[in-house]
């Protein structure tokens, strides 16, 4: 998956789980200020991402997420690391 694919997956989750319309979810959207997600919503988002990607995101990473792009970057980094370890 490239970052664009990951963004579309994150957007899909946000739209489906939190009833946003796609135009509301941009890479620059702030999870709290723009999308009004609270800590429970963030946990729900993380669980859905873990289910769809098979990743195990740690709590420290989740706390550092501010923008939708941050979510994309964390997922991309994990998927890239997993691909590298599988290839090596």
NORUR-V171429 format. One line per field, one symbol per residue. psi: psi as a letter, one per 30 degrees, with the letter a starting at -180 (. if undefined). A space follows every 50 residues. Layout:
psi = ???
This chain:
psi = kleeeeeeeeeeeeeeeghlkeffjlefkkeeeefhkaeeeeeeeeeeee effgljkleeeeffkeleeeeeeeeeeeeeeeeeeef.
